[in-house]
Structure formats: C-alpha cells, structure tokens
C-alpha cells in the first residue's frame, strides 16, 4: 500500500478536490490518502477557539459563518450530497454554545481537529462518486496518543494494533492528518502542521511501499522561494539531511516525519500536485549527502538571555530549572548558547506563551530579550553563503558546527 498526503493548499477549493481525485485515480489502486483541513481553515478554527474562550461572541459568530460558508461553497461546486460534513459543521456550531471545559489546549484540540474531519468527509464523499471502493476512516479511532494536548505523543504499539485491524481493505482509504485520541477518548492533535507526521505514522504501521507528500512546490528546494529568487530543486536527500532540514525549520516537511520512515526504510517523495507527472524529490537511504547549500529562514524570533541573580555559574542545576520552565510553558528552543554566567536561547515569538514564560524565568534570573529577529540556518555553508545572507543585517549571535551555521540577525532596513 502507498500513502498519499495532501495538505490544505491542495484542497482549498473544489478544483483542488477534483485534482486530488484525478491524482489518486491515476497513480494508485491501493492507497491510504491522508488529508489536511482545507485552505486556511485551521487558522480560522484557532480564531474560533480564542473567541470562544474569551466570550467574544461577535468574532465567534462571524468566524463560524465564514468557516461554514467556505465549506458549503466547495460542496455546492462539487455537487452531490455531503451529509457527514454538514453534520460535523452543525456539531461545531452546537459545541461553542456550551460553556468551555478543560484547559485552553484541550478546548483547542476538540475544536481545531474538526477542520480535518470536515475536509476528509467532503473529499471522501466526492472521491466515492469517482472511485466507488473508496472508504473513510476516523483517525481519532486509529492514532492513540497520551493526553498531551496540541502535541500528542503517539503510543506506537496500540496505534499499530488499531491501524492493522482497521485498514486491511484494498482500494482507496481516506483519513485525516494531525489528529488522534487519548486512551480516555479525548481528541488530541499532533502539533501544528502535523499531517505529514500522520502520514509517516500510517506508513510505519502498515509497512507501506512509500509515502508521497503532494505540495504546491516542485519538491524540496534549497531555500524558500519567498526569500530567494533563484532556488534549486534537490532531487535526492538522505534521511539524515531531511531530518536536519526539517528540524531547523524547513516548512516543506514536518520535523517528526522522517524518523519513522527511516526506521523501516520507507522512501518519501515530495511532489507537486500542480504537475503530477514531475518526479519531485525522493528522500531515502542514500549514501551521498547534499552538495548544495540549503537556507532556512525563521522570522519573528525572540533572543532571550538569562543571568543568575546570585552570580553563580550556568551549571547543571540552573540548566535543569531553565529547561523545566520551557517545557512547562510549551516553548520550543530553536537555538541555545551559554557562557559561564549567561544562557541564551532563540524561540518563536508566540504571544500566548512567551510572556508568561518570561515572567516565570524572572523569578530566578535576570532576563534580557530582543524581539523582531530572524534566525537563518545554512546547511553545508561556506563563507560566501554566510556573507550573502548578512547583507543589510546586524549579526547578534552566531553558532557553527561542521555542516551547519545558525545566525541570529536584525534587519538594518
């Protein structure tokens, strides 16, 4: 069996859903198709969560109307009946009329996960018109996680058992990315943009022949086209290079995707749904590492520097407290560097989490921070590539290893 994953951009409208059906019908007789929420639905559902928790009725109702009308328009364009999707949309409207219960992250998962459910219910209903053997599966019943909301940790043994029992059907099987369920029956999600990871989970558990991620780019490029005018398609990548690029923030692949595939030697293809005949990029067990420098840009970064109040060194006890605070706050570290009496980290500027973290850190440390920064990572760098990205930039922090350079900069423009 092959695993196909389609992201939100590929199903943002009725034409995208038709294109998905065309690709699946032409390229696979037996496949599990993992689909994300349509277009920018996840962003809209996040707005609904915020309005719901804050009792902002006006924003809540306006965004609900937008989400409902957006999906209804796609269903109207596709034609046919979509009772399951309409039922889920009605369930969402009913859910937010009740008082919110549980933590913010728990509420988030119960609501935002519905984007994938609605999307796949629409896709499955349409594909079933074209491919009568197609079936829809609820990933919440198949991917078992702990109850770490918004970042569910997979119970691989139980998940494998559930997936093997459910998906033995030849033909086209359609399910969701991003979502799972805890042992007590509460919906969880696997982290933002986690549908790629879902595809890898299903591939691992089904011993799949391959995974193909269908994107709106020709494959894995050596830089984001939004930042570089001249990009190069990387036709082949080792698992190691793919893991490193994803870890440092390459948005074309979710960071957790590669390792399950590497463990079973399952190749990963990144191909364009705009040009399905093109080969794209293949990631696999190759010996040749990259020869082309690759650039990764992360904007809206915060550089946080900590200094002990008691003039002690940054040693194991301080580091333990610091990492514990970051873990409890749910803030991921993109870069870290320490001296004898200071510890500096770079993180995404998440307004829901970083201010509270800073307040916690100030209890034990003197805290300085700079925001509005960029983190530039160059894999297989040389001085010429570093000089290229530092034009009109002020360098605040630099870190180099044998193959990777990371630069924290502020725009001088």
TORSE-856505 format. One record per residue (C-alpha): x, y, z. Coordinates in steps of 0.05 Angstrom, whole numbers, plus 5000, padded with zeros to 4 digits. Example, Ala and Ser with C-alpha at 12.3 -4.5 7.8 and 13.67 -1.06 7.14 Angstrom:
524649105156;527349795143;
//
This chain:
500050005000;502350714985;500951325029;498951974996;498552615037;495053245012;495753895051;490854465058;493254834996;491754224952;484354214974;483054954984;477354954932;473054484890;478254474834;483454224885;478853664908;477653444836;485153464824;486353024885;481452514858;484852534790;491752414820;489351844865;485551504809;491351554760;497051364807;494650854857;490050254861;491450144935;492850764976;491551095042;490151825029;491652295088;488452985081;489253635119;484054165134;482054575073;485855215057;486555665118;481255315158;485955145216;487555885224;480056045225;478655505276;484255775320;480656455318;474256095339;477855775398;480556445421;473756785414;470156205448;474756215509;474656975514;467057005505;467857445444;461157285414;461657755355;468257465329;465956765345;459556805304;462857175247;468456665240;463556085247;459556385190;465856455147;468055735160;461155455145;460155855082;467155685057;465954945062;458755005036;461355354974;466154784960;460654264969;456054654923;461454694870;462853944875;455453744872;452453134906;450753024979;455353145038;451152955100;457152765144;460753435133;454353825145;453253445209;460253595234;459354335217;452854345257;456353985314;461654525316;456355065320;452854695377;459454575414;461055315421;454255465451;456255065513;460955315567;468255145553;471054595597;478254375607;484754735593;485655205534;489854675498;484454145509;479054605481;483654775423;484354035403;476953895407;475354475360;481354545313;481453795298;474653865264;477954205205;480953545184;474453165197;470253635154;475553645099;476052895093;468552795097;467853255036;473752934999;471352225014;464252364991;466852654925;472152104913;466851574926;463051854866;469251734824;472251114857;466550704887;471150284931;473750884970;472650875045;473151395100;476651255166;476751675230;483951765251;481651925321;479851185328;486550965300;492151415326;492751315401;496551845439;497552075511;493552675535;498753205519;494053665482;496754025419;502953575420;500352865430;505552335439;504051705399;503051035433;506250645376;504449945399;497050105408;496750535345;499849985303;494749485330;488849935315;491150125245;492749405225;485849175249;482149735213;485649825147;486249165111;481849395054;484749424984;482850044945;482750764966;482350935040;481551655063;483351925132;485652545169;492452805187;494053185251;489052845297;489052275347;485652075411;487851935482;486151295519;480451655555;477151835489;479052565484;481352835416;488653055412;492753365358;499953215338;502653925333;501454475282;502454225210;502653515237;499253175178;505952975148;507452625213;500752265210;502552005140;509051735169;505351405227;500651045180;506450855134;510350555192;504450165219;502349895151;509449755125;507750195066;511350175000;512450925000;509751595024;508352174976;507152875002;503553294949;505454024954;504854664913;512354664901;516254214853;519653844911;524654024966;528254664947;534754914976;531255545000;524255835008;522256184943;519356744985;526456925007;530756714948;529656884875;533956314850;532455644883;534954954866;530854314867;534153774910;532553134871;535252664925;536152735000;538852255053;534352135113;539652495155;539653125113;532053135110;531653065186;536653635196;533054105147;526253955178;528954035249;531854715233;525254955205;524554765131;517054815124;516254325067;516853725115;514453665187;520353525234;517552875262;516052565194;522652265173;524751825232;519051315228;520351235154;527851165163;526850625215;523450185163;527050445101;520650735070;522151245016;518851935020;517152314956;515553054955;511853214891;507653764861;500053694856;500454234803;504853794759;503553064780;507952784725;514253104752;518852674795;519953174851;524652984908;525852294938;528452215009;531451545025;537351115047;542451445002;549951505016;551152164981;549952775025;547853454999;552853844958;548354454951;547854965009;540854995037;537855605071;532355625124;529456275150;525256345213;522357045225;519157355286;524357065333;526057265404;533057235434;532657125509;538857185553;538856945625;543757125680;543556815750;541557325804;546457035854;552557075807;553156315804;555455965742;550655685689;551454965712;547154345712;542454565767;540955225732;540154885665;535354385695;530954935721;531255315656;529354725613;523854535661;520755225654;521055195578;517854505578;512154715624;510855335582;510754925518;516055375485;520955025438;528155265434;530755385363;537955545385;541655575450;548455815473;551655905541;557656215575;559756145647;554756655672;549556715617;544856265577;541756505512;536156185472;532256365409;524856195405;518856335362;515256965388;508856625410;504657155445;500456625481;506556305514;512856735514;510557305561;508456805615;515056435607;518957075615;515257225680;516956535706;524356605688;524857285722;523556935789;530556625786;534457015733;535857695706;532557685638;534258085575;530857975509;530658235438;524758115391;523458235317;529457805298;530857285244;534256615252;537956395190;540455685184;545255465129;546454725119;553054595083;555355315089;561655685068;563656405080;560656635014;553756365034;554356705102;556357365071;550457315023;545157275078;548357805122;547358365072;543758935108;543458525172;546358625242;549157975269;547257865343;549257145353;552856625311;553555875321;557255385275;558254645271;561754235217;555954265169;551054785197;551455525212;546055895250;545756655251;541157095293;540357765258;536458415258;534458755193;538059415185;532959655134;
//
